[in-house]
């Protein structure tokens, strides 16, 4: 592959677009998580009725999954750009 083919710029723009979209994705997923939590628990959202450990765990898991999704996409693109080398004797 020749140098400066524009692939790195494309990957960089894709990652930048994902990072710009990340707050929106986080808000959507957290809204869905909190809505499902409220529907299943039927709480009145008072300080005494909400399980804060579940809320914070949900925020941590959703954030970690979105970051892992980004790392997975970058890993797949990197592997596709650098296929394994073949041995000469094979």
Beta strands, then each sheet from edge to edge (+ up, - down):
end
